[in-house]
Amino acid sequence: MENTWQYQGSEPIKIKKFLQSLGMGHRLFNDLKNGQGEFLVDHRKVRPTTKILPNQPLTIIAQPETRDLSVKESDEPLNIVYEDDNWLVINKPAGVTSIPGPSVDNETVLNRAVHYLIEKNSADQRPHLITRLDRYTGGLLLIAKHHVASSMISQQVQQHQMLKEYTAFVSGTFAEKHGVINKPIARREGQAQRVIADDGQRAVTEYWVEGEQAGWTRLRVQLHTGRTHQIRVHLASIGHPLIGDHLYGGDTSDREHQALWATKLSFKDPFTLKQLTFSREINELPEK
């Protein structure tokens, strides 16, 4: 895997500092420095302590990751929205699990991505899921095609700089058209449900009312943190559970699973330094 950036600064800068400014993690830099890659400036191999001058190109060459043989491959399809050398953005169907677990070890998004990269004869056959969705939440999901991409995007994930929006259909109507729910969420041992609790992790959800029909409301929801079941827990906590959400008190008379879709994803591509934005529209409550 080879990637090149042009340094646009006005003063010399060390390779490590420059790569960290782009998002590269400390672990990957050390791996490259310790024999798993090379650094080239102006197409000449250099030491990792070298300083780059303004307008010089820096290239890193990283060895491919070995495939994780514990992850099975599945030939079930990926609904690909976007693809380049570094990323896959897919539209995950509701009902498909993101990663293998005790109950599902095949046909997950990760299993499908492994098969896809093998079929493409990719040098890297160990994809990394950057965003994940509950099994019955459909929508946009980001996959890094190799470990360099995974490392370069990690800073945006950790600092909640990646924009993630959802479309949710909930019970009831709202007096206000906009709101922010700031309530900590905790996990209780032996329970699948998450709960609002003072000892929980900080969780912030913002929402906008975008449509109403008899008995339900369509919301645009933005996550400012990334807790498990965050949207489901927060909306239920204000008396508006997701339609079909059996775990948090939603109306299941017409749907068996929560009416929630990831409908917008936006992030700064650390390779091109351009903002990538993807969206899909769901204006009506789809049939179950």
N, C-alpha and C positions, 0 to 999 in steps of 0.2 A: 504494500500500500504506500503510495507516494502522494504527498500534498505539498503545495508551494504557496507561500504568501509573500507579498511585496511589503517591506517595511516602509511606512509612510511618515515616521517620526522625523524630528529635526536634529536629534542628538543620538550618538551611538548607544546601543542597548544590548545587554547580554541576551543570548538565545533563550535562556530559561525565563527571564522576565518578560520577554516578548511573547513567548508561547503561553505563559500564564495570563497575560493580558487578553489573549484570544480565548482563554477558557481551559487550557490544558491542565489536567490535574498533576499533582506532585508525583503520584505513583507511576503514571505513564512516562513522565519525563525521566524518572530514574531508570525505568525499564529500558528506554531508548539509550540512555547514557551508558548503561551497564551491559550493552551487547545485543539488545533486541532491536536495534535500529541504527540509523546514521543521520548526521546533520550535514547539509550542504549549503554553502553560501556562494552565490554566483557559480553554482554547479560544481564547486570544489568541496571535497570532504573536509570538515573542520572539527575541532574539539568542541564539546558542549559548553565550554567556558568562553568561547569566542564571542566578541561583540559584533553586532550587525551595524552597518553604516546606513544612513538615510538612502532610500530607494534601492537597497540591495534586496534580492530575492533570497528567502530561506526555504529550503526544501527539507522535509523529514521523510525518511524511508523507514517504515515499520514492518517488522516481520509479521506474517499472518498469525492469528491465534489458531491453535489446534482446536479441532471440533470437540465439543462436549458429547462424548458417546453415550452419556446417560440420558440425553434428550433424544427421544425418538423422532423420526421424520414422518410427516403426514402429507399425503398428496391432496388433501382437501384444499380448495382454492383460497387465495388471498385476493380480496377486492382492493386492488391497488389504485390509489388516488394520485400518487406522485412517486417518482423514483429518480434518483441520480446515483452517483458513485458512492454516496455516503448514507443516504436516507431512503427509507420506505415509509410513506404515509398510507395507511390502509383504512378502509371503512369496515370496522368489525361488526359482524351481525350480532344482534342480541341472542344470547344463548350459548355463545362460544366463550370459553374460558381463556384468559390472557396467557397464563403460564401453567405448566404441569404442577399437579399437587397430588395429595393422597387419593382423591376420588377420580381425578382425570389426569392421565399421564400421556395422552395422545390427542391429536386433533385440536390442540390449543393453538392460539396465534403463534406461539414460539415454535411448536412442532411444524407448523405450516411454513414459517419463515425459514427454518433450517432446510426443509425440502426444497423450497424455492431457490435458495442460494446454491444448493448442490446441483439442481437442474441447470442453473446458470453457469456452472463451472467456476464459481467465484473462488478466489484464493482464500478469502475469509468465509468460513461456514459456521460462524458462531455469532448469530445476531443478538442484539441487546434491546430489550423493550424499554424505551425511555418513558413512555406513559403507559399506564394500565387502566383497564376498565373492569368494573364488576361483570360477572358472567352475563347478567341480563341487562346490562347497559350497552347499547350499541353506539357506533359512531367512530370518529376519527382517532387514530392511535399512531404514535410515532415509534419507528424502529430504527436503531442505528445498525448499519450493515457490517460494522467492524468496531474494534475496541478503541481506535483513535477517535472516531466520531462519538462514541459513548463518553469518553473522557472529556472531549471538547465541549459537550453540551451539558455536562454535569453541573457546572457552576450556575447556569441559568435555571436548572431544576432546583438546586439547593436554595437559591436566592429568590425563588418564585417569580422569575422574570419571564417565564413562558406563559403566554396568554392561553387559558383554557376556558371555553364557554360551553354551556350545555342548554338544551331545551328540555324543560320539565313540564309535565302536566300534573297538576295537583288538585286536590279537593278544595271546594270553597272559593270565595272571592275575597279580594283585598280592598281595604279602604284607601291605602296608599299605593302608588304605582311603582315605588322604589323602596328598597330596604336593605339593611346590612345586618346579618346575624353574626354576632361575635360571642360564641359560647364554646368553652373547652370540651373536648370529646375524649372519653376514656374507654378503655377496653376492660371487660371484666372476665376473669379466668373462667373458662368453661362455657362462655356464652358467645354466640355468633353476633348478637347485637352489640353495637356501641351505644354509649350513654353520655348524656350531658352531665359533667361532674367537675367540681372545683379542682380536683387533682388530675384532670385530664390535660391533653396537649392543646395549645392554642389553635383555634380553628375559626376562620372568617369566610363567610359566604355572602356575596352580594347578588341581588336579584332585581329584575325589572318585569313588570306586568306587560305582556305583549298581546294578550287576547283573552277573551272570556266567553264561555258559553254556559248554558244552564248547568250549574253544579260543579263546574271545574274551570281552572285558569291555566293558561299557557304562560310560562315564565322563561325569560332568558337569565341564566345563572352563571356567575363568574366565580371561580375558586381563587381565593387569595392564599390559601394553604392547601395541603393535600392529604387530608386524613381519610382513612378507610370509612366508607359509607357517609362521608361528610354531608353531601347534599341531602341524602335521605334522612339522616339524623336531624340536621338543622331544620329542614322544612317541617318535619313531624313535630319538632319541639315548639313551633309557633302555630300549631293546629292546622297545618296544611300538608298532610302526608302525600307522597306521590301516589297517583292512581295505580293500583295493581301491586303496591308494595306490601306484601303480606308480613314482612318482618317488622315494619314500623307503623302498622295500623292503617294502611291505605285501602281504598275500596277495591276489592277483588271480585266484584260481581260480574264484571265484563273482561277483566284482564287477570292473568295469573302472575305477572311480573311487572316490576316498576316501569312506568312510562318516562324514561330518561334516555337522552341521546347526547353524546359529545358532538357538538355541531360547529365549533370553531377552534382552531389551533394555530397559534402564531409564535414564531421564534426567530431569533437572529442566527442565520447560518454561519457558524464560526469558520467555515472554509471560504465562502464568498463574501462574507460580511454584509449580506443582503437579508432583509426581513422576508421570511417565507410565511404566507398566510393561506390557510385552507378553511373552507366552510361548506356546509350543506344546510339546506333549509327543510324544516319540518314545521309546517304551519297548521296542520290538522292532526288530531290524535289518530295515529295509524291503527288499523285493526290489529287485534292481538295475534 
